Every structure is written in C-alpha cells, then in structure tokens.
Amino acid sequence: MIASAGGQDKWKEQQQTKNEQKMKTNIFLATALTMVLFTTNANAQKGLSFSVKTMAENSWMLNKDDMDSDDLNYKFTFAPAVRLGIGYGITDHFGLGVDGILSFQGQRYKVDDAVFIQRNNYLKIPLMFIYNTNSEKFVSIVLKAGPQIGILMGSKLLDEDLDKINGDTKSNYEDLDFGVMLNAGVAFRISDVFRINAGLRGDFGFGNTENEDRLGYPADRASTHNLTTGLELGVSYFPH
C-alpha cells in the first residue's frame, strides 16, 4: 500500500507539472496572438523595423543545492549569442517586437582541481514591449521588457579543453524554459533608416530547467533556473 500510495503521489505530481507547463504555453501563445493583432492594426502608423545584434553575456544555472555545496564551485561562464529581430512602432515612444536569439549558455563548475562546463544551447524568443524617449533625436534611451520562451537546441558536458564528456546530455533538461527578459540601452540615429544600438540585457527562467523525470533524479533536489546578463551591440534598419 505504501508503494502504491507513493506511485499515485508521483503520478499526481507529474500531472500537475504537465498542467502547469500547458498553462504557461497557453499564456505565451495568447500574449503572442495579442501582440500580432495589435501590431497588425498599428503597422500603418509607423511601419516595421529589422535588427541584428551580437551579445556577450554571463550565464548562470542557479541551484541552491549546488551553490551550498562545499565540493562544487561556480565559475564565470561566458555565453555568446546572436539575435535577429523585427519590431513595429505604434507611436513616437511605444512599440512591440519579437526576437530570435541563438544563445550558447550554461554553467562552468570547478570540482577540486578539475573544471567542467555544462553547455546548453537555446533558441530564445522574447515578445517585447518597447519604449524609447525620442527616436528622432541623435541619441535616445530604449527600454524593453516582456515574456520569453527558450527552446533547448542541444546540451553537452565539456571538460576545460572543451572536449565532450559522457556524450549528449539533452535528456537531462526540459525542452522549454519560460521566463522574462529586460533590456535597457541607447540608440544612435546615424541616418533616417539606420540606428546603432547598445544596451544591457538580462533574462531569467521561472521553471526548473532540469528534467525531474529522468532516471536517477534526486527527489529532494532544488530547482535549477537559467539566468543570463550581459551586453549587446547591433544595428537596426527602418525601411520607408
């Protein structure tokens, strides 16, 4: 009876996790649909813009158990990323945007004298609400915020020489990571159609990025959350 009750409890927990994941997906899709409908109506006012950026970020996989461990030390983890974006201006100050970001992130650890790198590559898609002080001036402040979904593209454990250890580790992590992003920066108007952009960017994942259903996963292990912060630099094009 005890084993049966334990199995029922685990089944209930798995169903609850699946329901929460489905709810997050529905919320994200509803937000995306709202933004598409909104920008379609607003497109005639300002038109669209395209952007390309490169990012240099610091990546973290935050887990309380790992951070409290005396045997495991967190190290700085460089996380490069590239981004393509499309946006719509609604007014002189407000707009909406969608990005596609290929992010090479993860966590670098030190155990005794050995260094290991858990490398997780994500396709991140943020849906952004954008505010700028005055796009007609040479320099304007630009603020962005919104929900984000991360799609796990690949995962591997590396040694300090970037050689793969234990093969592919994608099954150890969830396929989707729902979170939020923030961005604060400046735009330099170099012509009527081009802007140079620079800013500080960060994003955080709300859910546990580790796969709790994988074989050998500790039942009492704390959740792991993705966090990236860093700098971005790029150019935007505003066709007339």
C-alpha positions in Angstrom: 0.0 0.0 0.0 2.8 2.4 0.8 4.5 1.8 -2.6 1.1 2.2 -4.3 0.4 5.5 -2.5 3.9 6.7 -3.4 3.3 5.9 -7.0 0.0 7.7 -7.0 1.6 10.8 -5.4 4.4 10.8 -8.1 1.8 10.4 -10.8 -0.2 13.4 -9.4 3.0 15.5 -9.2 3.8 14.7 -12.9 0.3 15.5 -14.0 0.4 18.8 -12.1 3.8 19.6 -13.7 2.3 18.9 -17.2 -0.7 21.0 -16.5 1.5 23.9 -15.3 3.6 23.6 -18.5 0.5 23.6 -20.7 -0.9 26.7 -18.9 2.4 28.5 -19.4 2.4 27.6 -23.1 -1.2 28.9 -23.5 -0.3 32.1 -21.8 2.7 32.6 -24.0 0.7 31.9 -27.2 -2.2 34.2 -26.1 0.4 37.0 -25.5 1.9 36.4 -28.9 -1.5 36.5 -30.6 -2.5 39.7 -28.8 0.8 41.3 -29.9 0.4 40.2 -33.5 -3.2 41.5 -33.7 -2.2 44.8 -32.0 0.8 45.4 -34.3 -1.2 44.5 -37.4 -3.6 47.3 -36.7 -0.8 49.7 -35.8 1.5 48.8 -38.7 0.1 51.6 -40.9 1.2 54.3 -38.4 4.9 53.6 -38.1 5.8 50.5 -40.2 8.3 47.9 -39.2 12.0 47.6 -38.4 14.6 44.9 -38.6 17.6 44.4 -36.4 20.7 42.2 -35.9 22.8 42.1 -32.8 25.6 40.2 -31.1 25.7 39.7 -27.4 28.4 38.9 -24.8 26.7 37.5 -21.7 27.4 35.8 -18.3 25.4 32.7 -17.9 24.2 31.0 -14.6 22.4 27.8 -13.8 21.2 28.7 -10.3 20.6 25.8 -8.0 20.6 26.2 -4.2 21.9 22.7 -3.5 24.9 23.2 -5.9 25.6 26.7 -4.6 25.6 25.5 -1.0 27.9 22.5 -1.8 31.5 22.7 -0.5 32.6 20.4 -3.3 31.2 22.4 -6.2 32.3 25.9 -7.1 30.5 28.2 -9.6 32.8 29.9 -12.1 32.3 32.8 -14.6 30.6 31.3 -17.7 30.9 33.3 -21.0 27.7 32.9 -23.1 27.9 34.4 -26.6 24.6 34.9 -28.5 23.4 36.3 -31.8 20.0 37.9 -32.4 17.6 38.7 -35.3 14.6 40.9 -34.5 11.6 42.5 -36.0 9.6 45.4 -34.5 6.6 47.7 -35.0 6.4 51.3 -34.0 3.0 52.3 -32.6 3.7 55.8 -31.6 6.8 58.0 -31.3 7.6 56.4 -28.0 6.0 52.9 -27.9 6.4 49.8 -29.9 6.3 46.0 -29.9 8.9 43.4 -31.1 9.8 39.8 -31.5 13.4 38.4 -31.4 15.0 35.1 -32.3 18.2 34.6 -30.2 20.6 31.7 -30.5 22.3 31.6 -27.1 25.3 29.4 -26.2 24.9 29.3 -22.4 25.2 27.0 -19.4 27.4 26.8 -16.3 31.1 26.4 -15.6 32.0 24.5 -12.4 35.2 23.7 -10.6 35.4 20.4 -8.6 38.7 20.0 -6.8 41.2 20.9 -9.4 39.1 20.0 -12.4 36.8 22.4 -14.4 33.6 21.2 -16.1 31.2 23.1 -18.4 27.6 22.2 -18.8 26.8 23.8 -22.2 23.1 24.2 -23.0 22.2 25.9 -26.3 18.8 27.7 -26.6 16.7 29.3 -29.2 15.1 32.2 -27.2 12.1 34.0 -28.4 11.1 37.1 -26.4 8.0 39.1 -27.0 8.8 42.7 -26.1 7.1 45.9 -25.2 9.4 48.7 -26.3 9.7 52.3 -25.0 12.1 55.0 -26.4 12.4 58.6 -25.3 12.6 60.1 -28.8 13.6 58.2 -31.9 14.0 61.4 -33.9 17.0 62.6 -31.8 20.5 61.5 -32.4 20.6 59.7 -29.0 17.5 58.1 -27.4 17.1 55.8 -24.5 15.4 52.4 -25.3 13.7 50.1 -22.7 12.4 46.7 -23.5 10.6 44.0 -21.4 8.4 41.0 -21.9 7.8 37.3 -21.6 10.3 34.8 -23.2 10.3 31.2 -24.2 13.6 29.2 -24.5 13.7 26.1 -26.7 16.6 23.7 -25.8 18.5 23.0 -29.0 21.4 21.0 -27.6 23.2 20.0 -24.4 26.6 18.6 -23.6 29.1 18.3 -20.7 32.6 19.5 -21.5 35.9 19.5 -19.8 38.2 22.5 -19.6 39.6 21.8 -23.1 36.0 21.8 -24.4 36.1 18.1 -25.1 32.8 16.3 -24.7 32.2 14.1 -21.6 29.6 11.4 -21.4 28.0 12.2 -24.8 24.8 14.1 -25.2 23.0 15.4 -22.1 19.9 16.9 -23.6 17.6 14.4 -21.9 18.7 15.7 -18.5 16.9 19.1 -19.2 13.5 20.3 -20.1 12.8 21.1 -23.7 11.1 24.5 -22.9 12.1 27.3 -20.5 9.6 30.0 -19.8 10.8 33.3 -18.3 11.1 37.1 -18.7 13.6 39.5 -20.2 14.6 43.1 -19.6 16.7 45.4 -21.7 18.0 49.0 -21.1 20.1 50.7 -23.7 20.7 53.6 -26.1 20.1 54.0 -29.9 22.2 56.3 -32.1 20.3 57.7 -35.1 23.0 57.7 -37.9 20.5 58.2 -40.7 16.8 58.2 -41.5 16.8 54.5 -41.8 19.7 53.2 -39.6 20.3 53.1 -35.8 23.2 51.7 -33.9 22.1 50.1 -30.6 23.9 49.2 -27.4 22.4 48.0 -24.2 22.4 45.9 -21.1 20.2 42.7 -21.3 19.1 40.0 -18.9 16.7 37.1 -18.8 15.5 34.7 -16.1 13.7 31.3 -16.4 10.9 30.7 -13.9 10.7 26.9 -14.1 13.1 24.1 -13.2 15.3 23.6 -16.3 16.3 20.1 -15.2 14.2 17.1 -16.2 12.7 15.8 -13.0 11.5 12.6 -14.7 15.0 11.4 -15.8 16.4 8.3 -14.3 18.3 8.9 -11.0 17.0 12.4 -10.4 17.1 13.1 -6.6 13.5 13.6 -5.3 14.6 16.4 -2.9 16.8 18.3 -5.3 16.3 22.1 -5.5 15.1 23.6 -8.8 17.6 25.0 -11.3 16.9 28.3 -13.0 18.6 29.9 -16.1 19.9 33.4 -15.7 21.9 35.4 -18.3 23.1 39.0 -18.1 25.4 41.0 -20.4 26.0 43.5 -23.2 24.5 43.7 -26.7 25.6 45.7 -29.7 23.9 45.9 -33.1 22.2 47.8 -35.9 18.5 48.4 -36.7 17.0 49.2 -40.2 13.8 51.2 -40.6 12.6 50.9 -44.2 10.3 53.6 -45.6 
